[in-house]
Amino acid sequence: MTPEDNTTVTRPKVETRKRRFSLVWLMPVLAIAISAYVVWNNYNQRGPLITIVLQSGAGISAGATEVRIRDLKVGVVEDIGFSDGMAAVEVKVRLDKDIVGYVDEDAQFWLVEPQVTARGVTGIGTLLSGVYIAANWDGVEGKFKDRFTALTVPPLASIGEEGTRIVLRARAGGQLAAGAPVLTSGLEVGRIGQPELSKTGNTVTMEAFIFKPYDARLTSNTRFWDASGLSLNLGAQGLALKVDSLAALIEGGVTFGEPVTGGQLVSDGHVFDVFPTEAAARENAFEANVLPSINVSVLLDGDINGLNLDTLVRFRGIKAGEVADLVGVAVEDGSDNPVRLRVDLRLSPTRLGLSRDQTADEAIAQLKTRVANGLRARVGQEGLFGQTVILELVRLPEQPTAEITQGEDGRLYLPTAPTAEVDPNSGVNGLVARLSGLPIEELMAAATDALGNVSRLTTTADGLLQSEGLDRIPLTLDKTLGEMRTLVEAIRNGGAIDNLNATLQSADSALKSVDSAAASLPALSARLNTAAGNLEAVIAGYGDQSRLYGDLRGVLGDFARMAESFRSLARSIERNPSSLIRGR
């Protein structure tokens, strides 16, 4: 081994360093913690999931379609699918947690989408944002509900909105549509709900909502009538055209008023009839009675041409009621016509002459008594041409004895009588017969002669107006009037009027003197008659052949004639005292 090999090699000393924790690893842990907290917070803050059943899911998208109340977002659609049997669409909606307490059984939901109606464009905001589900509920917390059926049309009023809900009943829907306005004095004070057809198909009912404070005008005397927006009246003042509003003109509506004051306020659910015109509504208001109507029915053979709803029922010539309904019924009485027409009548007790103090049962009892005495219902006719069909309540003592019967349906049936015989001289045929009997030819000849006379008179008048010197007549009249004015002025200036007044005063005094003399003439005549009587008594003592007798008889005759003259003069002066002055 060489010296160099004995050299000691020094090995390096290895030092071990301790590992330290790096802060870099805290970042992933912190991120995971924050994410977990966010997830937990979102889960904790989210509201419950509810189900809304819709007829159609048009425009609804999961994760995008919102649920709004008063245009504020309160939820979002999470899922959409079909219900059992695919009869409808079910939408799963996640609501905000802070509104859960208000989602109770009174909550309402409906789909809002763009619509163009006569009242304008609704839901136009959905053209950009898409359709949304509108919600409506009150501000009172209640028991939570998680399943709802969406409304097919928006509600008449928001929950909590003040007003009165009523029911309108019309014979025909006409132009009445959902959302149509309710007017009064030209102002829109409510709206109409969805019209529904009655079970019999004779009437249309619809709910309406009248806003507060206008609902205070709804009383038992309030009457509704169809307001198509256009009314045409022809009267003494000419042709009047009235347009209520553009909305009513296009989509219809109703208006109401109170023709008779003093009615009682009504509550929610009150039923009002809708009349076709304002005149019909006012007529019904004036003919309304405080007593409940008497509801009876009659059975008629077959269909009566011209008999319909609202046909008049007359009693002794006045309106006593109207036809409320017409229903075909099957009657098993062995006749050839098993189908009869049941006519339901609504009669007014006061128009039948019944007491106002009676109840409905007492009124029906009196009606039964009248039926026993011959009261019957029959079909009649009225009008200028006799073409208007009516029902009459008439007393026919010669009819067989009958009574009011009660059917299996509980209705009271009046006995009927054969249709009234039509007078051949009435109606169109009678009018034609009377017109054909008129002396048309003689009337035409007389009219021709009259026109000829008028023509000749016109010719004569034209000739007179064209006569020579006619144009000078106004000048002559004006000159004459001027001369008369000059004469009157001269008389006034000459004192003639004052002299005439003095003469009239003198004549008045003379008349008074004559009146006094005339008053004494009857006494003078009586004294002369007495003297004549005395002379006759004296003469009676002489013989009839003596000369004294003859002379005295002549004198007595003269006295008698003089007395008669005084009497005649006295009567004449009494009748006309001024005759002494005028000499007649």
C-alpha positions in Angstrom: 0.0 0.0 0.0 1.5 3.2 -0.9 1.7 6.2 1.3 -0.9 7.8 -0.6 -3.1 4.8 0.2 -2.8 5.5 3.9 -4.5 8.9 3.4 -7.8 9.1 5.4 -10.8 10.1 3.3 -13.2 12.4 5.2 -16.9 11.6 4.5 -19.4 14.4 4.3 -21.8 14.8 7.2 -25.4 14.6 6.2 -27.7 16.9 8.2 -31.5 16.1 8.3 -33.9 19.1 8.1 -37.4 19.1 9.7 -40.5 19.4 7.4 -42.8 22.4 7.9 -46.5 22.7 6.9 -47.1 24.9 3.8 -49.8 27.6 3.8 -50.6 26.7 0.2 -52.6 23.7 1.4 -55.0 26.0 3.2 -56.4 27.4 0.1 -58.2 24.2 -1.2 -59.4 23.5 2.3 -60.9 27.0 2.6 -62.5 26.8 -0.8 -64.1 23.5 0.1 -65.4 24.9 3.4 -66.8 28.0 1.7 -68.5 25.9 -1.0 -70.0 23.6 1.6 -71.3 26.6 3.5 -72.8 28.1 0.4 -74.5 24.9 -0.5 -75.8 24.4 3.0 -77.0 28.0 3.2 -78.8 27.8 -0.1 -80.4 24.6 0.9 -81.4 26.0 4.2 -82.8 29.3 2.7 -84.8 27.8 -0.2 -88.5 27.5 0.1 -90.8 24.5 -0.3 -91.7 22.9 -3.6 -95.4 23.2 -4.7 -97.2 21.7 -7.6 -99.4 23.8 -10.0 -101.7 21.9 -12.4 -102.2 23.7 -15.7 -104.2 22.9 -18.8 -101.3 23.8 -21.1 -97.6 24.3 -20.6 -97.1 26.7 -23.5 -94.1 28.9 -23.0 -93.1 27.4 -19.6 -89.5 26.5 -19.2 -87.8 24.8 -16.2 -85.3 27.1 -14.5 -86.6 30.1 -16.4 -90.3 30.7 -15.9 -91.0 32.7 -12.8 -93.8 33.0 -10.3 -94.7 36.6 -9.6 -97.0 38.4 -7.3 -97.6 42.1 -8.1 -94.8 41.8 -10.6 -92.2 40.7 -8.0 -90.5 37.3 -8.3 -91.4 34.9 -5.5 -90.5 31.5 -7.1 -89.2 29.7 -10.2 -90.2 26.6 -12.1 -87.9 23.7 -11.4 -89.6 20.9 -13.3 -92.5 20.4 -15.7 -94.3 17.2 -16.7 -97.6 15.5 -17.2 -100.2 14.5 -14.6 -101.6 11.0 -14.3 -103.2 10.0 -17.5 -101.7 13.1 -19.3 -104.9 15.0 -18.7 -103.0 18.1 -17.6 -99.6 19.6 -17.1 -97.9 19.7 -13.7 -95.4 22.3 -12.9 -93.0 22.1 -9.9 -92.4 25.5 -8.5 -89.7 26.4 -5.9 -91.0 29.3 -3.7 -89.1 31.8 -1.7 -88.9 30.9 2.0 -90.2 34.2 3.3 -93.6 33.9 1.6 -94.3 30.3 2.5 -96.7 31.2 5.4 -99.1 33.0 3.0 -99.4 30.1 0.5 -102.6 28.6 2.0 -105.8 27.2 0.5 -106.9 30.7 -0.6 -103.9 31.2 -2.8 -104.5 31.5 -6.6 -102.3 30.9 -9.6 -102.8 31.5 -13.3 -100.7 31.7 -16.4 -100.0 35.1 -17.9 -99.3 35.3 -21.6 -99.8 38.0 -24.2 -103.4 38.5 -25.3 -105.0 41.0 -27.7 -108.6 41.9 -26.7 -110.9 44.8 -27.2 -109.7 46.3 -24.0 -106.1 46.4 -25.3 -103.0 44.2 -25.2 -102.4 42.4 -21.9 -99.2 40.7 -20.9 -97.2 42.6 -23.5 -94.1 42.3 -21.2 -94.0 38.5 -21.7 -93.1 39.0 -25.4 -89.5 39.7 -24.2 -89.3 37.9 -20.8 -91.5 35.0 -21.6 -94.7 33.8 -19.9 -94.9 33.7 -16.2 -97.2 32.3 -13.5 -99.1 35.0 -11.6 -100.0 34.4 -7.9 -102.5 36.0 -5.6 -103.1 35.6 -1.9 -104.0 37.7 1.1 -101.6 39.0 3.8 -102.8 36.6 6.5 -100.7 33.5 7.2 -102.4 30.2 7.1 -101.9 26.4 6.8 -99.4 25.6 4.0 -100.7 23.9 0.9 -98.5 22.3 -1.7 -100.9 21.6 -4.6 -103.0 24.0 -6.6 -105.1 24.0 -9.8 -104.4 27.1 -11.9 -107.3 29.4 -12.9 -108.2 29.4 -16.6 -109.0 33.1 -16.4 -107.6 35.8 -14.1 -109.8 36.4 -11.0 -112.2 39.3 -11.0 -110.5 41.0 -8.1 -107.3 40.5 -6.1 -107.7 38.9 -2.7 -108.2 41.7 -0.2 -109.6 44.1 -2.8 -112.7 45.7 -1.5 -116.0 45.5 -3.3 -119.1 43.4 -3.7 -119.5 40.2 -5.8 -122.9 39.8 -7.5 -124.4 37.4 -10.0 -125.9 38.7 -13.3 -128.5 36.6 -15.1 -129.4 37.2 -18.7 -131.7 35.5 -21.2 -128.9 35.5 -23.7 -125.3 36.2 -23.4 -125.2 38.7 -26.3 -121.9 40.5 -26.3 -121.2 39.9 -22.7 -117.7 38.5 -22.3 -115.3 37.8 -19.5 -113.6 41.0 -18.5 -116.3 43.2 -20.0 -116.9 46.4 -18.0 -119.8 47.3 -15.6 -120.8 50.9 -16.0 -122.9 53.4 -14.2 -123.4 57.0 -15.3 -120.7 56.4 -17.9 -118.0 55.3 -15.4 -116.5 51.9 -15.3 -117.1 50.6 -11.7 -116.6 46.9 -12.1 -116.0 44.0 -14.4 -117.7 40.8 -15.5 -116.4 37.2 -15.0 -116.7 34.2 -17.2 -120.3 33.6 -18.5 -121.8 30.2 -17.8 -124.8 28.6 -19.4 -127.5 27.3 -17.0 -128.5 23.7 -16.9 -131.7 24.3 -18.9 -129.9 26.4 -21.4 -132.3 29.3 -21.2 -130.2 31.7 -19.2 -126.6 32.8 -18.9 -125.1 33.6 -15.5 -121.9 35.4 -14.8 -120.2 36.7 -11.7 -119.4 40.4 -11.5 -117.4 42.5 -9.1 -118.3 46.1 -8.2 -115.5 48.1 -6.7 -115.9 50.1 -3.5 -117.4 52.7 -3.0 -119.6 52.2 -6.1 -121.0 49.0 -4.6 -123.0 51.2 -2.1 -125.3 52.0 -5.1 -126.4 48.3 -5.3 -129.9 48.0 -3.8 -132.9 45.8 -4.2 -134.3 48.5 -6.7 -131.1 48.5 -8.8 -131.6 47.3 -12.4 -129.0 46.2 -14.9 -129.4 46.4 -18.7 -127.2 45.5 -21.7 -124.9 48.3 -22.7 -123.6 47.4 -26.1 -122.1 50.8 -26.3 -124.4 52.0 -29.0 -128.0 53.2 -28.5 -130.3 54.8 -31.1 -133.4 56.7 -30.1 -136.0 58.3 -32.5 -138.3 60.7 -30.8 -139.9 64.1 -31.0 -136.4 65.7 -30.6 -135.1 63.8 -33.6 -132.5 61.1 -33.9 -130.2 60.6 -30.9 -127.1 58.4 -31.1 -125.3 57.5 -27.9 -122.0 55.7 -27.5 -121.1 54.6 -24.0 -117.5 53.6 -24.4 -115.3 52.0 -27.0 -114.7 49.0 -24.9 -118.4 48.5 -24.4 -119.0 49.0 -28.1 -116.6 46.3 -29.1 -116.9 43.6 -26.3 -120.2 44.6 -24.7 -120.9 45.2 -21.1 -123.7 46.1 -18.7 -124.8 49.3 -16.9 -127.0 49.8 -13.9 -129.1 52.4 -12.2 -131.7 52.8 -9.6 -135.0 54.0 -11.3 -136.8 53.8 -8.0 -135.1 54.9 -4.8 -135.7 53.5 -1.3 -134.3 50.0 -1.9 -132.3 48.0 0.6 -128.6 47.3 0.3 -127.7 43.9 -1.0 -124.9 41.5 0.1 -122.4 39.3 -1.8 -124.0 36.8 -4.1 -127.2 38.8 -4.9 -128.7 37.8 -8.3 -129.7 40.6 -10.7 -131.5 40.1 -14.0 -129.9 41.8 -17.1 -132.6 43.5 -19.3 -132.1 44.1 -23.0 -132.8 47.8 -22.8 -132.9 50.6 -20.3 -136.6 51.1 -21.0 -137.3 47.5 -20.1 -135.3 47.8 -16.9 -137.2 50.9 -15.8 -140.5 49.4 -16.6 -139.7 46.4 -14.5 -138.6 48.6 -11.6 -141.9 50.5 -11.6 -143.8 47.3 -11.8 -141.9 45.5 -9.1 -143.8 44.4 -6.0 -142.6 44.1 -2.4 -144.4 40.8 -2.1 -142.7 37.6 -3.3 -144.0 36.4 -6.7 -146.3 33.4 -7.1 -144.7 30.7 -9.1 -147.1 28.4 -10.9 -147.0 26.4 -14.1 -149.4 25.4 -16.9 -149.2 22.5 -19.4 -149.9 23.2 -23.0 -150.3 20.8 -25.9 -147.3 21.1 -28.2 -145.3 24.1 -29.1 -147.1 27.4 -29.3 -145.8 29.6 -32.1 -144.7 32.9 -30.7 -144.6 31.8 -27.0 -141.2 32.5 -25.5 -139.5 33.7 -22.4 -140.8 37.0 -21.0 -144.1 36.5 -22.7 -146.7 38.7 -20.9 -149.4 37.2 -18.6 -152.4 39.4 -18.5 -155.3 39.5 -16.0 -158.2 41.8 -16.8 -156.1 43.6 -19.4 -153.2 44.5 -17.2 -149.8 42.8 -16.9 -149.9 40.3 -14.0 -146.7 38.4 -14.7 -144.5 36.9 -17.3 -143.2 33.5 -18.6 -140.2 32.5 -16.6 -139.2 29.2 -18.3 -140.3 26.8 -21.1 -139.6 23.1 -20.7 -140.8 20.1 -22.7 -142.0 17.3 -20.4 -143.3 13.9 -21.0 -146.9 13.2 -19.7 -148.3 9.7 -19.6 -152.0 10.2 -19.8 -152.8 7.9 -22.7 -153.2 10.8 -25.2 -151.7 10.9 -28.7 -149.3 13.6 -27.7 -147.3 12.4 -24.8 -145.0 15.5 -24.9 -146.3 18.7 -23.4 -144.9 22.2 -23.0 -144.5 23.2 -19.4 -144.8 27.0 -19.0 -143.5 28.3 -15.7 -145.2 31.6 -14.8 -144.1 34.3 -12.3 -147.2 36.2 -11.2 -147.5 39.4 -9.2 -149.8 39.1 -6.2 -150.8 42.7 -6.2 -151.6 42.6 -9.9 -154.0 39.7 -9.2 -155.8 41.9 -6.7 -154.5 40.1 -3.6 -153.8 41.9 -0.4 -150.3 43.2 0.4 -150.5 41.8 3.9 -150.8 38.2 2.8 -148.0 35.7 2.7 -147.1 33.6 -0.3 -149.1 30.6 1.0 -152.1 32.8 1.7 -152.0 34.2 -1.8 -151.9 30.7 -3.3 -154.9 29.7 -1.1 -156.8 32.6 -2.5 -155.7 31.7 -6.0 -157.1 28.2 -5.5 -160.4 29.7 -4.5 -160.5 31.7 -7.7 -159.7 28.6 -9.8 -162.6 26.8 -8.1 -164.8 29.7 -9.3 -163.7 29.4 -12.9 -160.3 31.1 -13.2 -158.3 29.5 -16.1 -155.1 30.1 -18.1 -155.3 30.2 -21.9 -153.3 31.4 -24.9 -154.4 34.7 -26.4 -153.3 37.3 -28.9 -152.9 41.1 -28.8 -151.4 43.9 -30.8 -152.3 46.0 -33.8 -152.4 42.9 -36.1 -153.1 40.4 -33.4 -149.8 38.6 -33.9 -148.4 39.0 -30.3 -149.0 35.8 -28.3 -149.8 36.2 -24.6 -151.2 34.2 -21.8 -154.4 35.2 -20.2 -155.9 34.6 -16.8 -159.7 34.7 -17.4 -162.7 33.7 -15.5 -164.8 31.1 -17.4 -167.7 29.9 -15.2 -169.0 27.6 -18.0 -165.8 25.5 -17.8 -165.9 22.2 -15.9 -164.9 22.3 -12.3 -161.1 22.1 -11.8 -158.5 22.9 -9.2 -154.8 23.6 -8.8 -152.8 20.4 -8.8 -149.3 19.7 -7.5 -147.0 17.6 -9.7 -144.4 15.1 -8.6 -141.8 17.8 -9.0 -143.6 20.0 -6.4 -144.8 22.5 -8.9 -148.3 24.0 -8.8 -150.2 23.6 -12.1 -153.1 25.9 -13.1 -155.9 24.4 -15.2 -156.1 25.6 -18.8 -158.8 26.6 -21.2 -158.9 26.3 -25.0 -157.3 29.1 -27.0 -159.4 32.3 -27.3 -161.2 32.6 -30.6 -159.8 35.2 -32.8 -162.2 37.9 -34.1 -162.2 37.6 -37.9 -162.4 41.4 -38.1 -159.1 41.8 -36.2 -155.7 41.2 -37.4 -154.3 41.6 -40.9 -157.3 40.0 -42.6 -159.7 42.4 -40.9 -157.5 45.3 -41.8 -157.3 44.3 -45.4 -161.1 43.8 -45.5 -161.7 47.3 -44.0 -159.3 48.8 -46.5 -161.0 47.1 -49.4 -164.4 48.5 -48.3 -163.2 52.1 -48.3 -164.6 54.3 -51.2 -161.1 54.7 -52.7 -162.4 55.9 -56.1 -164.7 58.5 -54.6 -161.9 59.8 -52.4 -159.5 60.0 -55.3 -162.1 61.9 -57.4 -162.8 64.3 -54.5 -159.1 64.8 -54.0 -158.7 65.6 -57.7 -161.5 68.2 -57.6 -159.9 69.7 -54.5 -156.5 70.0 -56.2 -158.3 71.6 -59.2 -159.9 74.2 -57.0 -156.6 74.9 -55.3 -155.1 75.4 -58.7 -157.8 77.8 -59.9 -157.5 79.7 -56.6 -153.8 80.0 -57.1 -154.3 81.3 -60.6 -156.8 83.9 -59.4 -154.4 85.0 -56.7 -151.6 85.3 -59.2 -153.8 87.5 -61.4 -154.8 89.7 -58.5 -151.2 90.2 -57.5 -150.4 91.2 -61.1 -153.3 93.7 -61.4 -152.5 97.3 -62.4 -152.1 99.7 -59.4 -151.6 97.0 -56.8 -148.1 98.2 -56.2 -149.5 101.7 -55.3 -151.6 100.3 -52.5 -148.8 100.4 -49.8 -148.0 104.1 -50.7 -151.7 105.0 -50.5 -152.0 103.3 -47.1 -148.9 105.0 -45.8 -150.4 108.4 -46.9 -153.7 107.7 -45.3 -152.1 106.7 -42.0 -150.1 109.9 -42.1 -153.3 112.0 -42.5 -154.9 110.1 -39.6 -151.9 110.9 -37.4 -152.3 114.6 -38.3 -156.0 114.5 -37.5 -155.5 112.9 -34.1 -152.8 115.4 -33.2 -155.1 118.2 -34.1 -157.9 116.8 -32.0 -155.5 116.4 -29.1 -154.2 119.9 -29.4 -157.7 121.4 -29.7 -158.9 120.1 -26.4 -161.5 117.8 -27.9 -160.5 115.0 -25.6 -161.0 117.1 -22.5 -164.5 118.2 -23.8 -165.4 114.6 -24.5 -164.4 113.6 -20.9 -166.6 116.4 -19.5 -169.5 115.3 -21.7 -169.1 111.7 -20.6 -169.2 112.9 -16.9 -172.4 114.9 -17.5 -173.9 111.9 -19.2 -173.0 109.8 -16.3 -174.8 112.2 -13.9 -177.9 112.2 -16.2 -177.9 108.4 -16.2 -177.9 108.4 -12.4 -180.9 110.8 -12.4 -182.7 108.6 -14.9 -182.0 105.6 -12.7 -183.6 107.5 -9.7 -186.6 108.4 -11.8 -187.0 104.9 -13.1 -186.9 103.6 -9.5 -189.9 105.9 -8.6 -192.0 105.0 -11.8 -193.3 101.6 -10.4 -194.7 103.3 -7.3 -196.4 106.0 -9.4 -197.9 103.4 -11.6 -199.3 101.6 -8.5 -200.9 104.8 -7.3 -202.6 105.4 -10.6 -204.0 101.9 -10.7 -205.4 102.5 -7.2 -207.1 105.7 -8.3 -208.6 104.1 -11.3 -210.0 101.3 -9.1 -211.6 103.9 -6.8 -213.2 105.7 -9.7 -214.6 102.4 -11.1 -216.2 101.9 -7.7 -217.7 105.3 -7.8 -219.0 104.9 -11.3 -220.5 101.6 -10.4 -223.1 103.6 -8.4 -224.5 105.1 -11.6 -226.5 103.4 -14.2 -224.9 101.9 -17.3 -226.8 104.2 -19.6 -226.0 107.5 -17.9 -223.8 110.0 -19.6 -221.6 110.3 -16.5 -220.9 106.6 -16.7 -219.8 106.8 -20.3 -217.5 109.8 -19.7 -216.0 108.3 -16.6 -215.4 105.0 -18.5 -213.5 106.9 -21.1 -211.4 108.7 -18.5 -210.7 105.4 -16.8 -209.6 103.9 -20.0 -207.2 106.8 -20.6 -205.8 106.3 -17.0 -205.3 102.6 -17.7 -203.5 103.2 -21.0 -201.3 105.9 -19.3 -200.4 103.5 -16.4 -199.5 100.8 -18.9 -197.3 103.4 -20.8 -195.5 104.2 -17.5 -194.9 100.6 -16.8 -193.5 100.0 -20.3 -191.3 103.1 -19.9 -190.1 101.9 -16.5 -189.1 98.5 -17.8 -187.3 100.1 -20.8 -185.3 102.4 -18.6 -184.4 99.6 -16.2 -183.1 97.5 -19.0 -181.2 100.4 -20.8 -180.9 103.6 -18.8 -178.8 105.2 -21.5 -181.6 105.2 -24.0 -183.0 108.5 -22.6 -179.7 110.2 -23.7 -179.2 108.4 -27.0 -182.8 108.3 -27.9 -182.9 104.5 -28.5 
